[in-house]
Amino acid sequence: MKKYNFTKYLLLLLAAVFIPNMVSAANIYFETSKDTVSVGDTFIVKVNLDSENIDINSAEGNILIGTQNNDFIVNDFILAESSFTLWPQTPFLSQDGNSIYFAGGVPGGINANKINLFNIIIEASEEGGIRLSPENVIAFANDGQGTKIPVGVNDLIVRVDPRDIDDVVSNEWLDLVNQDTESPSVLLINIGREASVFEGKRFAFFTAIDEQSGISHFEVSEDGAPVVKSGNMYALRNQDDDSVPNLVVTVYDNAGNKKTVTYKAPDKESDFTVLGTPVSSTTILPLISIVVVIILILLFSFIVRAKRKNKE
């Protein structure tokens, strides 16, 4: 009769029970309003992170998404509910449409069991099933050392059924947009110059907040010139560091609501400029805050690039 080493098997059993909890210190998971949709429906998938009682300040990774025949469409991404405020790389879809990469963070760190990273808008085009699978997701501790935190993953499968003739097409994204009747709550403008941005040209940087449908785009008019559509950075026509451009900036959310702010040279003796930005004593603190945010964005971008090089 074969003699069993019970000590050996006891150790293996303990390892099987406890090692998974030691390896995965955080957990990424998905949330949907329903796990079954019909062909033609558009639904929203929330990508959430449970930090498992650890303060984290950033996370990056991929979300693999697909079906047997790739019968789906990723329409857009929503950052309106995101707990992250710094995005060296906002979520974007790979060229083959099968992977979403992201890299974001939050100054000061965050510790919660439901940290919304971003939301995905998906349209089901044929019956079957749509699977979302996190891959190579890493979180970083808010400990000043960039300590890596392994992240456990959970797949999501949304079943797509044939559509009955009498069924009404469901579109959660359109429903959300139709409910948004409020303009963006914040629009701040700052002027800067950075060697790695716009080939060192002077630019305007816009910070806007919309907590419902999210920011769509900006429109900018400089010194009375025709309006141009822009992202949150705009290369200035006026490259003279000693002058302050007159800017009229309008931010639109995805529901079409807008907020307009005028940025111009000071016209009062009490006004002065900081880093090329006209301010007064009542606006200096908000300006300092936005300058700090810009510095953190540039610093965070450098850290992410350095970590990516180290992994390579």
NORGIHU-V378307 format. One record per pair of residues at least 12 apart in sequence whose ideal C-beta (glycine too) atoms are under 10 Angstrom apart, sorted by the first residue. I is the first residue (numbers start at 1). GAP is how many residues later the second one is. D is the distance in whole Angstrom. If there is no record, write none. Layout:
# NORGIHU-V378307
i | gap | d
I | GAP | D
I | GAP | D
This chain:
# NORGIHU-V378307
i | gap | d
20 | 132 | 8
21 | 31 | 9
21 | 131 | 9
22 | 128 | 9
23 | 127 | 6
23 | 129 | 8
24 | 28 | 8
24 | 125 | 9
24 | 126 | 5
24 | 127 | 7
24 | 128 | 3
24 | 129 | 8
25 | 26 | 8
25 | 27 | 6
25 | 28 | 9
25 | 29 | 6
25 | 31 | 9
25 | 114 | 8
25 | 116 | 9
25 | 122 | 10
25 | 123 | 9
25 | 124 | 5
25 | 125 | 6
25 | 126 | 8
25 | 127 | 8
26 | 23 | 6
26 | 24 | 6
26 | 25 | 5
26 | 26 | 5
26 | 27 | 9
26 | 28 | 6
26 | 30 | 7
26 | 33 | 8
26 | 89 | 9
26 | 111 | 9
26 | 112 | 9
26 | 113 | 5
26 | 115 | 10
26 | 123 | 5
26 | 124 | 7
26 | 125 | 5
26 | 126 | 7
27 | 21 | 9
27 | 22 | 7
27 | 23 | 4
27 | 24 | 8
27 | 25 | 6
27 | 86 | 9
27 | 107 | 10
27 | 110 | 10
27 | 112 | 10
27 | 123 | 10
27 | 124 | 7
27 | 125 | 4
27 | 126 | 8
27 | 127 | 7
28 | 19 | 7
28 | 20 | 7
28 | 21 | 5
28 | 22 | 8
28 | 31 | 8
28 | 33 | 8
28 | 35 | 9
28 | 87 | 9
28 | 89 | 8
28 | 106 | 5
28 | 109 | 5
28 | 111 | 9
28 | 123 | 5
28 | 124 | 7
28 | 125 | 6
28 | 126 | 7
29 | 17 | 9
29 | 18 | 8
29 | 19 | 6
29 | 20 | 8
29 | 21 | 7
29 | 85 | 9
29 | 105 | 8
29 | 123 | 9
29 | 124 | 8
29 | 125 | 4
29 | 126 | 9
29 | 127 | 8
30 | 15 | 5
30 | 16 | 7
30 | 17 | 6
30 | 18 | 7
30 | 33 | 9
30 | 90 | 9
30 | 102 | 6
30 | 103 | 10
30 | 104 | 9
30 | 123 | 10
30 | 124 | 7
30 | 125 | 8
30 | 126 | 4
30 | 127 | 10
30 | 128 | 9
31 | 13 | 9
31 | 14 | 7
31 | 15 | 4
31 | 16 | 8
31 | 17 | 6
31 | 83 | 8
31 | 85 | 9
31 | 88 | 9
31 | 125 | 9
32 | 12 | 7
32 | 13 | 5
32 | 14 | 7
32 | 88 | 10
32 | 90 | 9
32 | 100 | 10
32 | 124 | 7
32 | 126 | 6
32 | 140 | 9
33 | 12 | 10
33 | 13 | 9
33 | 137 | 10
33 | 139 | 7
34 | 124 | 8
34 | 125 | 10
34 | 136 | 9
34 | 138 | 9
35 | 121 | 8
35 | 122 | 8
35 | 123 | 6
35 | 124 | 7
36 | 93 | 10
36 | 122 | 7
36 | 123 | 5
36 | 124 | 8
36 | 125 | 6
37 | 85 | 9
37 | 86 | 9
37 | 87 | 5
37 | 90 | 10
37 | 93 | 9
37 | 121 | 6
37 | 122 | 7
37 | 123 | 6
37 | 124 | 7
37 | 126 | 9
37 | 133 | 7
37 | 135 | 9
38 | 86 | 7
38 | 89 | 8
38 | 121 | 10
38 | 122 | 7
38 | 123 | 5
38 | 124 | 7
38 | 125 | 4
38 | 126 | 8
38 | 129 | 6
38 | 130 | 10
38 | 131 | 8
38 | 132 | 7
39 | 32 | 9
39 | 84 | 10
39 | 85 | 6
39 | 86 | 7
39 | 87 | 6
39 | 88 | 6
39 | 89 | 9
39 | 121 | 6
39 | 122 | 7
39 | 123 | 6
39 | 124 | 5
39 | 128 | 9
39 | 130 | 9
40 | 83 | 8
40 | 84 | 7
40 | 85 | 8
40 | 86 | 9
40 | 120 | 9
40 | 123 | 6
40 | 127 | 9
40 | 128 | 10
40 | 129 | 5
40 | 130 | 8
40 | 131 | 9
41 | 81 | 9
41 | 82 | 7
41 | 83 | 5
41 | 84 | 10
41 | 117 | 10
41 | 119 | 8
41 | 120 | 9
41 | 122 | 8
41 | 126 | 9
41 | 127 | 10
41 | 128 | 6
41 | 129 | 4
41 | 130 | 7
41 | 131 | 8
42 | 31 | 9
42 | 33 | 7
42 | 79 | 6
42 | 80 | 7
42 | 81 | 5
42 | 82 | 8
42 | 127 | 8
42 | 128 | 7
42 | 129 | 4
42 | 130 | 6
42 | 131 | 5
42 | 132 | 7
42 | 133 | 9
43 | 77 | 9
43 | 78 | 8
43 | 79 | 6
43 | 80 | 8
43 | 81 | 7
43 | 87 | 9
43 | 115 | 7
43 | 117 | 10
43 | 127 | 7
43 | 128 | 8
43 | 129 | 5
43 | 130 | 8
44 | 31 | 10
44 | 32 | 10
44 | 34 | 7
44 | 37 | 10
44 | 75 | 5
44 | 76 | 7
44 | 77 | 6
44 | 78 | 8
44 | 127 | 10
44 | 128 | 5
44 | 129 | 6
44 | 131 | 9
44 | 132 | 7
45 | 18 | 9
45 | 20 | 9
45 | 29 | 10
45 | 73 | 10
45 | 74 | 7
45 | 75 | 5
45 | 76 | 8
45 | 77 | 6
45 | 85 | 9
45 | 87 | 6
45 | 111 | 7
45 | 113 | 8
45 | 127 | 10
46 | 32 | 9
46 | 35 | 7
46 | 36 | 10
46 | 68 | 9
46 | 70 | 6
46 | 71 | 8
46 | 72 | 8
46 | 73 | 5
46 | 74 | 8
47 | 12 | 10
47 | 14 | 10
47 | 16 | 7
47 | 30 | 9
47 | 35 | 9
47 | 44 | 8
47 | 53 | 9
47 | 55 | 8
47 | 68 | 10
47 | 69 | 7
47 | 70 | 5
47 | 71 | 6
47 | 72 | 7
47 | 73 | 7
47 | 85 | 8
47 | 87 | 8
47 | 90 | 10
47 | 109 | 10
48 | 33 | 10
48 | 35 | 9
48 | 64 | 9
48 | 65 | 9
48 | 66 | 5
48 | 67 | 6
48 | 68 | 6
48 | 69 | 7
48 | 70 | 10
48 | 71 | 10
48 | 106 | 10
49 | 34 | 8
49 | 35 | 10
49 | 61 | 9
49 | 63 | 8
49 | 64 | 9
49 | 65 | 8
49 | 66 | 4
49 | 67 | 8
49 | 68 | 6
49 | 85 | 10
49 | 88 | 8
49 | 90 | 7
49 | 102 | 7
50 | 62 | 8
50 | 63 | 5
50 | 64 | 7
50 | 65 | 7
50 | 101 | 9
50 | 102 | 9
50 | 104 | 10
51 | 58 | 9
51 | 59 | 7
51 | 60 | 5
51 | 61 | 6
51 | 62 | 7
51 | 63 | 10
51 | 64 | 6
51 | 88 | 7
51 | 90 | 9
51 | 91 | 10
51 | 98 | 8
51 | 100 | 9
52 | 59 | 9
52 | 61 | 8
52 | 87 | 10
52 | 97 | 9
52 | 99 | 9
52 | 100 | 9
53 | 58 | 6
53 | 59 | 9
53 | 60 | 8
54 | 55 | 9
54 | 56 | 10
54 | 57 | 6
54 | 85 | 8
54 | 87 | 6
54 | 88 | 8
54 | 89 | 9
54 | 93 | 9
54 | 95 | 6
55 | 53 | 9
55 | 54 | 4
55 | 55 | 7
55 | 56 | 5
55 | 57 | 10
55 | 86 | 7
55 | 87 | 4
55 | 88 | 8
55 | 94 | 10
56 | 49 | 8
56 | 50 | 8
56 | 53 | 6
56 | 54 | 6
56 | 55 | 7
56 | 56 | 10
56 | 59 | 8
56 | 83 | 5
56 | 84 | 6
56 | 85 | 6
56 | 86 | 6
56 | 87 | 10
56 | 91 | 10
56 | 93 | 6
56 | 95 | 10
57 | 27 | 9
57 | 29 | 9
57 | 48 | 5
57 | 49 | 6
57 | 50 | 7
57 | 51 | 7
57 | 52 | 4
57 | 53 | 7
57 | 82 | 9
57 | 83 | 6
57 | 84 | 7
57 | 85 | 4
57 | 86 | 9
57 | 87 | 9
57 | 89 | 9
57 | 243 | 9
57 | 246 | 10
58 | 26 | 8
58 | 28 | 8
58 | 30 | 9
58 | 45 | 7
58 | 46 | 7
58 | 47 | 3
58 | 48 | 8
58 | 49 | 10
58 | 51 | 9
58 | 52 | 10
58 | 80 | 9
58 | 81 | 7
58 | 82 | 5
58 | 83 | 9
58 | 84 | 9
58 | 88 | 9
58 | 242 | 7
58 | 245 | 8
58 | 246 | 8
58 | 249 | 9
59 | 25 | 8
59 | 43 | 8
59 | 44 | 8
59 | 45 | 7
59 | 46 | 7
59 | 47 | 10
59 | 56 | 8
59 | 58 | 7
59 | 78 | 7
59 | 79 | 7
59 | 80 | 4
59 | 81 | 7
59 | 90 | 9
59 | 92 | 7
60 | 28 | 8
60 | 29 | 8
60 | 41 | 8
60 | 42 | 6
60 | 43 | 4
60 | 44 | 8
60 | 45 | 9
60 | 76 | 8
60 | 77 | 7
60 | 78 | 6
60 | 79 | 8
60 | 80 | 8
60 | 91 | 10
60 | 244 | 7
60 | 247 | 8
60 | 248 | 8
61 | 39 | 9
61 | 40 | 8
61 | 41 | 7
61 | 42 | 8
61 | 56 | 9
61 | 73 | 6
61 | 74 | 7
61 | 75 | 5
61 | 76 | 3
61 | 77 | 6
61 | 78 | 9
61 | 90 | 7
61 | 92 | 9
62 | 32 | 8
62 | 36 | 10
62 | 37 | 5
62 | 38 | 7
62 | 39 | 5
62 | 40 | 8
62 | 71 | 9
62 | 72 | 7
62 | 73 | 5
62 | 74 | 6
62 | 75 | 7
63 | 28 | 8
63 | 30 | 10
63 | 35 | 10
63 | 36 | 7
63 | 37 | 4
63 | 38 | 8
63 | 39 | 8
63 | 54 | 9
63 | 55 | 9
63 | 57 | 8
63 | 69 | 6
63 | 70 | 7
63 | 71 | 6
63 | 72 | 7
63 | 74 | 8
63 | 90 | 10
63 | 93 | 10
64 | 30 | 10
64 | 34 | 6
64 | 35 | 6
64 | 36 | 8
64 | 67 | 8
64 | 68 | 7
64 | 69 | 4
64 | 70 | 8
64 | 71 | 5
64 | 72 | 10
64 | 91 | 9
65 | 28 | 9
65 | 29 | 10
65 | 32 | 8
65 | 33 | 6
65 | 34 | 7
65 | 35 | 6
65 | 55 | 8
65 | 57 | 8
65 | 65 | 7
65 | 66 | 7
65 | 67 | 5
65 | 68 | 8
65 | 91 | 9
66 | 30 | 9
66 | 31 | 8
66 | 32 | 5
66 | 33 | 9
66 | 63 | 10
66 | 64 | 8
66 | 65 | 6
66 | 66 | 9
66 | 67 | 9
67 | 31 | 10
67 | 57 | 9
67 | 58 | 9
67 | 59 | 8
67 | 60 | 10
67 | 61 | 5
67 | 62 | 6
67 | 63 | 5
67 | 64 | 7
67 | 90 | 10
67 | 91 | 10
67 | 93 | 8
68 | 58 | 10
68 | 60 | 6
68 | 61 | 8
68 | 63 | 10
69 | 56 | 9
69 | 57 | 7
69 | 59 | 7
70 | 26 | 9
70 | 27 | 6
70 | 28 | 7
70 | 55 | 9
70 | 56 | 9
70 | 60 | 10
71 | 52 | 10
71 | 53 | 7
71 | 54 | 5
71 | 55 | 4
71 | 56 | 8
71 | 57 | 6
71 | 58 | 9
71 | 59 | 8
71 | 89 | 8
72 | 25 | 9
72 | 50 | 6
72 | 51 | 7
72 | 52 | 6
72 | 53 | 6
72 | 54 | 8
72 | 56 | 9
72 | 57 | 10
72 | 58 | 5
72 | 59 | 10
72 | 86 | 9
72 | 88 | 8
73 | 24 | 8
73 | 48 | 9
73 | 49 | 7
73 | 50 | 4
73 | 51 | 8
73 | 52 | 6
74 | 17 | 10
74 | 18 | 10
74 | 19 | 5
74 | 23 | 7
74 | 24 | 10
74 | 26 | 7
74 | 46 | 6
74 | 47 | 7
74 | 48 | 6
74 | 49 | 8
75 | 45 | 9
75 | 46 | 4
75 | 47 | 7
75 | 48 | 6
75 | 96 | 10
75 | 98 | 7
76 | 15 | 9
76 | 17 | 10
76 | 43 | 9
76 | 44 | 8
76 | 45 | 5
76 | 46 | 10
76 | 97 | 8
76 | 138 | 9
76 | 140 | 10
76 | 178 | 8
77 | 13 | 7
77 | 14 | 4
77 | 15 | 8
77 | 16 | 8
77 | 23 | 8
77 | 25 | 9
77 | 41 | 5
77 | 42 | 7
77 | 43 | 6
77 | 44 | 7
77 | 137 | 9
78 | 13 | 9
78 | 38 | 10
78 | 40 | 7
78 | 41 | 4
78 | 42 | 8
78 | 43 | 7
78 | 95 | 8
78 | 98 | 8
78 | 134 | 10
78 | 135 | 8
78 | 136 | 5
78 | 137 | 10
78 | 176 | 8
79 | 12 | 8
79 | 23 | 10
79 | 25 | 9
79 | 37 | 9
79 | 38 | 9
79 | 39 | 5
79 | 40 | 8
79 | 131 | 9
79 | 135 | 6
79 | 136 | 8
80 | 36 | 9
80 | 38 | 9
80 | 39 | 8
80 | 96 | 9
80 | 100 | 9
80 | 104 | 10
80 | 129 | 9
80 | 130 | 6
80 | 131 | 6
80 | 132 | 6
80 | 133 | 6
80 | 134 | 4
80 | 135 | 8
80 | 173 | 8
80 | 174 | 8
81 | 35 | 5
81 | 36 | 9
81 | 37 | 8
81 | 38 | 6
81 | 130 | 7
81 | 131 | 9
81 | 133 | 8
82 | 20 | 10
82 | 22 | 7
82 | 24 | 9
82 | 33 | 9
82 | 34 | 5
82 | 35 | 6
82 | 36 | 5
82 | 37 | 8
82 | 132 | 9
83 | 21 | 9
83 | 22 | 10
83 | 23 | 6
83 | 27 | 6
83 | 29 | 7
83 | 31 | 9
83 | 32 | 5
83 | 33 | 5
83 | 34 | 7
83 | 35 | 10
84 | 18 | 9
84 | 19 | 9
84 | 20 | 4
84 | 21 | 6
84 | 22 | 5
84 | 23 | 10
84 | 26 | 8
84 | 31 | 8
84 | 32 | 8
84 | 33 | 6
84 | 34 | 8
85 | 19 | 8
85 | 20 | 8
85 | 21 | 5
85 | 22 | 7
85 | 23 | 10
85 | 25 | 10
85 | 122 | 9
85 | 124 | 9
85 | 208 | 7
85 | 211 | 9
85 | 212 | 9
86 | 17 | 9
86 | 18 | 6
86 | 19 | 5
86 | 20 | 7
86 | 21 | 7
86 | 207 | 8
86 | 210 | 6
86 | 211 | 5
86 | 212 | 10
86 | 213 | 9
86 | 214 | 5
86 | 215 | 9
86 | 218 | 10
87 | 15 | 8
87 | 16 | 7
87 | 17 | 5
87 | 18 | 8
87 | 31 | 9
87 | 145 | 10
87 | 210 | 8
87 | 213 | 9
87 | 214 | 9
88 | 14 | 10
88 | 15 | 5
88 | 16 | 7
88 | 17 | 8
88 | 209 | 7
88 | 210 | 9
88 | 211 | 10
88 | 212 | 6
88 | 213 | 4
88 | 214 | 9
88 | 215 | 8
88 | 216 | 5
88 | 217 | 8
89 | 12 | 7
89 | 13 | 6
89 | 14 | 4
89 | 15 | 8
89 | 212 | 8
89 | 215 | 7
89 | 216 | 10
89 | 219 | 10
90 | 12 | 7
90 | 13 | 9
90 | 14 | 8
90 | 28 | 8
91 | 12 | 9
91 | 13 | 8
91 | 26 | 8
91 | 27 | 5
91 | 28 | 9
91 | 29 | 8
93 | 27 | 9
99 | 34 | 10
99 | 36 | 8
100 | 18 | 9
100 | 20 | 7
100 | 32 | 9
100 | 34 | 10
100 | 35 | 10
101 | 34 | 10
101 | 35 | 9
102 | 15 | 7
102 | 16 | 7
102 | 35 | 9
103 | 35 | 10
103 | 197 | 9
103 | 198 | 9
103 | 200 | 10
103 | 201 | 5
103 | 202 | 10
103 | 204 | 9
103 | 205 | 9
104 | 13 | 7
104 | 14 | 8
104 | 196 | 9
104 | 200 | 9
105 | 34 | 10
105 | 35 | 8
105 | 37 | 9
105 | 191 | 9
105 | 192 | 9
105 | 195 | 6
105 | 198 | 9
105 | 199 | 8
106 | 36 | 9
106 | 190 | 10
106 | 194 | 10
107 | 35 | 9
107 | 185 | 8
107 | 186 | 8
107 | 189 | 5
107 | 190 | 10
107 | 192 | 10
107 | 193 | 9
108 | 34 | 7
108 | 188 | 10
109 | 31 | 9
109 | 32 | 8
109 | 33 | 3
109 | 34 | 9
110 | 32 | 8
111 | 31 | 8
115 | 24 | 9
117 | 20 | 10
118 | 96 | 10
119 | 53 | 10
119 | 54 | 9
119 | 57 | 9
119 | 95 | 9
120 | 12 | 8
121 | 50 | 9
121 | 51 | 8
121 | 52 | 5
121 | 53 | 10
121 | 55 | 9
122 | 36 | 8
122 | 50 | 10
122 | 51 | 9
123 | 46 | 10
123 | 48 | 8
123 | 50 | 9
124 | 34 | 8
124 | 35 | 9
124 | 36 | 4
124 | 37 | 9
124 | 39 | 9
124 | 46 | 10
125 | 35 | 8
126 | 34 | 7
126 | 36 | 9
127 | 32 | 9
127 | 33 | 5
127 | 34 | 6
127 | 35 | 5
127 | 36 | 8
128 | 30 | 10
128 | 31 | 8
128 | 32 | 5
128 | 33 | 9
129 | 28 | 5
129 | 29 | 7
129 | 30 | 5
129 | 31 | 6
130 | 26 | 8
130 | 27 | 7
130 | 28 | 5
130 | 29 | 8
130 | 30 | 6
131 | 24 | 6
131 | 25 | 7
131 | 26 | 5
131 | 27 | 8
132 | 22 | 9
132 | 23 | 7
132 | 24 | 5
132 | 25 | 8
132 | 26 | 8
133 | 20 | 7
133 | 21 | 9
133 | 22 | 5
133 | 23 | 8
133 | 24 | 9
134 | 17 | 7
134 | 18 | 9
134 | 19 | 4
134 | 20 | 8
134 | 21 | 8
134 | 22 | 9
135 | 18 | 8
136 | 15 | 9
136 | 17 | 10
136 | 175 | 9
137 | 12 | 10
137 | 13 | 9
137 | 14 | 4
137 | 15 | 9
137 | 16 | 6
138 | 12 | 7
138 | 13 | 6
138 | 169 | 8
138 | 173 | 9
139 | 12 | 5
140 | 163 | 8
140 | 164 | 9
140 | 167 | 8
146 | 157 | 7
146 | 160 | 9
146 | 161 | 7
148 | 159 | 9
148 | 163 | 10
173 | 40 | 9
173 | 81 | 9
176 | 36 | 7
176 | 37 | 6
176 | 38 | 9
176 | 78 | 8
176 | 79 | 8
177 | 35 | 9
177 | 36 | 5
177 | 37 | 10
177 | 39 | 10
177 | 76 | 9
177 | 77 | 6
177 | 78 | 5
177 | 79 | 8
177 | 80 | 10
178 | 35 | 9
178 | 77 | 7
179 | 33 | 7
179 | 34 | 8
179 | 76 | 8
180 | 30 | 8
180 | 31 | 9
180 | 32 | 4
180 | 33 | 4
180 | 34 | 9
180 | 73 | 6
180 | 74 | 7
180 | 75 | 4
180 | 76 | 9
180 | 77 | 7
181 | 31 | 9
181 | 32 | 10
181 | 74 | 7
181 | 75 | 10
181 | 76 | 7
182 | 28 | 8
182 | 29 | 9
182 | 30 | 6
182 | 31 | 9
182 | 71 | 8
182 | 73 | 9
182 | 75 | 6
182 | 77 | 10
183 | 27 | 8
183 | 68 | 8
183 | 69 | 9
183 | 70 | 7
183 | 72 | 9
183 | 73 | 10
183 | 74 | 4
183 | 75 | 6
183 | 76 | 5
183 | 77 | 9
184 | 24 | 5
184 | 25 | 6
184 | 26 | 4
184 | 27 | 9
184 | 28 | 9
184 | 29 | 10
184 | 30 | 9
184 | 31 | 7
184 | 32 | 10
184 | 66 | 10
184 | 67 | 5
184 | 68 | 8
184 | 69 | 5
184 | 73 | 7
184 | 74 | 7
184 | 75 | 5
185 | 23 | 8
185 | 24 | 5
185 | 25 | 7
185 | 26 | 7
185 | 27 | 10
185 | 68 | 10
185 | 74 | 8
186 | 21 | 7
186 | 22 | 6
186 | 23 | 4
186 | 24 | 8
186 | 25 | 10
186 | 65 | 9
186 | 73 | 8
186 | 75 | 10
186 | 100 | 9
186 | 104 | 10
187 | 19 | 7
187 | 20 | 7
187 | 21 | 5
187 | 22 | 8
187 | 23 | 10
187 | 28 | 10
187 | 31 | 9
187 | 62 | 7
187 | 63 | 8
187 | 64 | 5
187 | 71 | 9
187 | 72 | 5
187 | 73 | 8
187 | 74 | 5
187 | 76 | 10
188 | 17 | 9
188 | 18 | 7
188 | 19 | 4
188 | 20 | 8
188 | 21 | 9
188 | 61 | 10
188 | 73 | 8
188 | 75 | 10
188 | 89 | 10
188 | 95 | 10
188 | 98 | 7
188 | 99 | 8
188 | 101 | 8
188 | 102 | 5
188 | 105 | 9
189 | 15 | 6
189 | 16 | 7
189 | 17 | 6
189 | 18 | 8
189 | 19 | 10
189 | 29 | 10
189 | 31 | 9
189 | 45 | 9
189 | 58 | 6
189 | 60 | 6
189 | 72 | 6
189 | 73 | 9
189 | 74 | 5
189 | 88 | 8
189 | 98 | 10
189 | 101 | 8
190 | 13 | 9
190 | 14 | 7
190 | 15 | 5
190 | 16 | 8
190 | 17 | 8
190 | 73 | 9
190 | 84 | 9
190 | 85 | 7
190 | 86 | 9
190 | 87 | 6
190 | 97 | 7
190 | 100 | 5
190 | 101 | 7
190 | 103 | 9
190 | 104 | 7
191 | 12 | 7
191 | 13 | 6
191 | 14 | 8
191 | 43 | 10
191 | 45 | 7
191 | 47 | 10
191 | 50 | 9
191 | 53 | 8
191 | 54 | 7
191 | 56 | 9
191 | 72 | 8
191 | 82 | 9
191 | 83 | 10
191 | 84 | 7
191 | 85 | 4
191 | 86 | 5
191 | 87 | 9
192 | 12 | 8
192 | 13 | 6
192 | 41 | 9
192 | 44 | 10
192 | 83 | 7
192 | 84 | 8
192 | 85 | 9
192 | 99 | 8
192 | 102 | 6
192 | 103 | 10
192 | 106 | 10
193 | 43 | 9
193 | 46 | 9
193 | 48 | 7
193 | 82 | 9
193 | 83 | 8
194 | 39 | 10
194 | 100 | 9
194 | 104 | 7
196 | 102 | 8
196 | 105 | 9
196 | 106 | 9
197 | 36 | 7
197 | 38 | 9
197 | 101 | 9
198 | 35 | 7
198 | 36 | 9
198 | 37 | 4
198 | 38 | 9
199 | 36 | 9
200 | 39 | 10
201 | 34 | 5
201 | 35 | 7
201 | 36 | 10
201 | 38 | 6
202 | 33 | 8
202 | 34 | 5
202 | 35 | 10
202 | 36 | 7
202 | 37 | 5
202 | 38 | 8
202 | 39 | 7
202 | 41 | 10
202 | 43 | 9
202 | 74 | 8
203 | 30 | 6
203 | 31 | 6
203 | 32 | 5
203 | 33 | 6
203 | 36 | 10
204 | 14 | 9
204 | 16 | 7
204 | 18 | 8
204 | 26 | 9
204 | 28 | 9
204 | 29 | 7
204 | 30 | 5
204 | 31 | 8
204 | 32 | 6
204 | 41 | 8
204 | 43 | 6
204 | 45 | 7
204 | 59 | 8
204 | 72 | 10
204 | 73 | 10
205 | 27 | 7
205 | 28 | 6
205 | 29 | 8
205 | 85 | 8
205 | 86 | 10
205 | 88 | 9
205 | 89 | 6
205 | 92 | 9
206 | 12 | 5
206 | 14 | 8
206 | 24 | 8
206 | 25 | 8
206 | 26 | 5
206 | 27 | 7
206 | 28 | 7
206 | 41 | 10
206 | 43 | 6
206 | 45 | 7
206 | 55 | 9
206 | 57 | 10
206 | 84 | 10
207 | 25 | 7
207 | 44 | 9
207 | 82 | 9
207 | 83 | 6
207 | 86 | 7
207 | 87 | 8
207 | 90 | 10
208 | 24 | 7
208 | 41 | 9
208 | 43 | 4
208 | 44 | 9
208 | 45 | 9
208 | 51 | 7
208 | 53 | 9
209 | 42 | 9
209 | 44 | 10
209 | 50 | 10
210 | 41 | 8
210 | 42 | 9
210 | 43 | 4
210 | 44 | 8
210 | 45 | 9
210 | 47 | 8
210 | 49 | 9
211 | 42 | 9
212 | 41 | 7
212 | 42 | 8
212 | 43 | 7
212 | 45 | 9
213 | 39 | 10
213 | 40 | 5
213 | 41 | 4
213 | 42 | 5
213 | 43 | 9
213 | 44 | 8
214 | 39 | 6
214 | 40 | 5
214 | 41 | 9
215 | 16 | 10
215 | 17 | 8
215 | 36 | 6
215 | 37 | 8
215 | 38 | 6
215 | 39 | 8
216 | 13 | 10
216 | 35 | 8
216 | 36 | 5
216 | 37 | 6
216 | 38 | 5
216 | 39 | 8
216 | 40 | 8
216 | 41 | 9
216 | 42 | 9
217 | 12 | 6
217 | 13 | 7
217 | 14 | 7
217 | 15 | 9
217 | 33 | 9
217 | 34 | 8
217 | 35 | 6
217 | 36 | 9
217 | 37 | 9
218 | 12 | 5
218 | 13 | 7
218 | 14 | 7
218 | 15 | 9
218 | 16 | 7
218 | 31 | 6
218 | 32 | 7
218 | 33 | 5
218 | 34 | 7
218 | 40 | 10
219 | 15 | 10
219 | 29 | 8
219 | 30 | 7
219 | 31 | 5
219 | 32 | 8
219 | 33 | 7
219 | 39 | 8
219 | 41 | 9
220 | 14 | 5
220 | 16 | 9
220 | 25 | 10
220 | 27 | 6
220 | 28 | 7
220 | 29 | 5
220 | 30 | 8
220 | 43 | 10
221 | 25 | 9
221 | 26 | 7
221 | 27 | 4
221 | 28 | 8
221 | 29 | 9
221 | 41 | 10
222 | 12 | 8
222 | 13 | 10
222 | 14 | 7
222 | 15 | 5
222 | 16 | 7
222 | 23 | 6
222 | 24 | 7
222 | 25 | 6
222 | 26 | 8
222 | 27 | 9
222 | 41 | 10
223 | 13 | 10
223 | 14 | 7
223 | 15 | 7
223 | 20 | 10
223 | 22 | 6
223 | 23 | 5
223 | 24 | 8
223 | 25 | 10
223 | 41 | 9
224 | 22 | 7
224 | 24 | 9
225 | 12 | 7
225 | 21 | 10
225 | 23 | 10
227 | 21 | 8
227 | 22 | 10
227 | 23 | 8
229 | 23 | 9
230 | 19 | 8
230 | 20 | 10
230 | 21 | 10
232 | 19 | 9
234 | 13 | 8
234 | 15 | 8
236 | 40 | 10
240 | 36 | 10
241 | 34 | 10
241 | 35 | 7
242 | 31 | 10
242 | 34 | 9
243 | 22 | 7
243 | 33 | 9
244 | 19 | 8
244 | 20 | 7
244 | 21 | 4
244 | 22 | 7
244 | 29 | 6
244 | 32 | 6
244 | 33 | 8
244 | 34 | 6
245 | 18 | 7
245 | 19 | 8
245 | 20 | 8
245 | 31 | 9
246 | 16 | 8
246 | 17 | 7
246 | 18 | 4
246 | 19 | 7
247 | 14 | 8
247 | 15 | 7
247 | 16 | 4
247 | 17 | 7
248 | 12 | 7
248 | 13 | 8
248 | 14 | 5
248 | 15 | 8
248 | 16 | 9
249 | 12 | 5
249 | 13 | 8
249 | 14 | 7
263 | 14 | 8
263 | 15 | 8
264 | 14 | 7
265 | 13 | 6
266 | 12 | 4
266 | 13 | 8
266 | 14 | 8
268 | 12 | 7
270 | 12 | 10
271 | 12 | 9
272 | 12 | 9
274 | 13 | 6
274 | 14 | 8
274 | 17 | 8
275 | 12 | 8
275 | 16 | 7
275 | 19 | 10
277 | 13 | 9
277 | 14 | 8
